[in-house]
């Protein structure tokens, strides 16, 4: 048999309380905020600091489940009779589990039904923060956890979900409908005091619905609910986002890549060799900085600017050496990204030991903990990339030897050193490089260029070269071929015209080596219909089949001049009609 009771907990000693003794036990007496005199027993002498013991205002139910494990569940009741009713319901459920009417899982779901949903959200966020996938790497970034917390904090109260038993998809559909009724632009309500928000984009709405679906899946996996009420929610209540504007990346052409590598190599030094131009401003003194500005770097002027930069930095060899090294590293960084398909974070994780250049086929090794998929990968290198990396590592060795004056022997960089130093603002650096190289940031389709676009460039050039889709998926390290073909291949870079040239000619007639086609009857009629494109104003030939011909009793009569509806010399009473609804008009064959 279970029992109900009000638990006792300890509170700090109230301010201004005085100590008194009652029946040999210490009590505290104080005046609360309402002005009432209150008394409570004090903690014993073993307590670390003096305090009072107070009973809870609600009852707690203590009982044993079907496995004999003791449980303490809050009843939320302030009266003894109500608390005993809750205990009776809990014990009744235990008896059903023992009798096989309920399963233990269903009993657990019933326990969670009345739990506040915010408690489950906190547990879900904690699970996401500590979850790890393949290779022991964290599956979820801190930014994604924050986004999920923000989405759930918006959707759950808006749909009226306070407890798990309140979860249902109809309330979500009503909430989505209310969002779609909002205006395209923010405005002010009729009474002029409330600002009406603008309608969110389809992508924003679908992202929140996806968060709800994932949250429901976790509730099912942890035994908190039986079925996910938000299953396939995006398809039923979501919004068509095909017209929603989102970032799409384009692939760089081979010429654009060559220009990008040249600019990346020279721009750090060329920044010191930029020319200046006079700005006419009579309101400022001639010595003011506002009366002149530096010229923009272009692909045509960057070589001369780099030469001037070297002249100006000749007296500062340490700065010149650092900038030259920076340019070589930046160009090599772009080259490795576009020839291996590595992501920015994966490239940053590579060390000197991960590059193997002495084998017959130079490769890079990506550890499982650093790969997005959680699987280790061996990436082959092109001869250009391998040679550039070999020179880069030799240059680093030379730099180490130069700094260690008097050191004998060959000094190599440590194997654990990062292969590259990835700038924190690499995206902005790439933007400046493509401007100097004369590469547009976005094209006429709205597709843009960024660091991740180099990975798409890698895939698009492989597809253009005719690499099999399965091989392309493997090289991109994707789980599904659809991801590779849909998001990482630029259709403009593919050679569509050459693909069309591979189709056979269909209207040129049979070749000289083709065997003659023997056909009679209606088959012959179809074979004899001319394949042509009619000029405007010309009559359309009409075809009829009569019984006066040889063979099976069918013949074809073609009259290109007769008017519609007249006979053409076939069997008496056979008139030709015309098919409607086709352009150009097509003659009907009558039998």
Secondary structure as UniProt FT lines:
FT   STRAND          3..5
FT   STRAND          8..12
FT   TURN            15..16
FT   STRAND          18..22
FT   TURN            23..24
FT   STRAND          25..31
FT   TURN            33..34
FT   STRAND          37..42
FT   TURN            45..46
FT   STRAND          51..55
FT   STRAND          60..64
FT   TURN            66..67
FT   STRAND          70..74
FT   HELIX           80..99
FT   HELIX           104..112
FT   TURN            113..114
FT   HELIX           117..130
FT   HELIX           134..136
FT   HELIX           142..158
FT   TURN            159..160
FT   HELIX           164..166
FT   HELIX           169..180
FT   STRAND          187..188
FT   TURN            190..191
FT   STRAND          195..196
FT   HELIX           202..221
FT   TURN            222..223
FT   TURN            229..232
FT   HELIX           233..237
FT   TURN            242..243
FT   HELIX           254..270
FT   HELIX           271..273
FT   STRAND          276..278
FT   TURN            282..283
FT   TURN            286..287
FT   HELIX           289..291
FT   STRAND          292..294
FT   TURN            299..301
FT   HELIX           302..312
FT   TURN            313..315
FT   HELIX           317..340
FT   HELIX           344..349
FT   HELIX           352..354
FT   STRAND          355..356
FT   STRAND          363..366
FT   TURN            368..370
FT   TURN            372..373
FT   STRAND          377..380
FT   HELIX           383..403
FT   TURN            405..406
FT   TURN            415..416
FT   TURN            424..425
FT   HELIX           426..436
FT   TURN            437..438
FT   TURN            444..445
FT   TURN            451..452
FT   HELIX           453..464
FT   TURN            465..466
FT   HELIX           469..476
FT   HELIX           481..487
FT   TURN            491..493
FT   HELIX           496..501
FT   TURN            512..513
FT   HELIX           521..528
FT   TURN            536..537
FT   STRAND          542..546
FT   STRAND          555..559
FT   TURN            564..565
FT   TURN            572..573
//
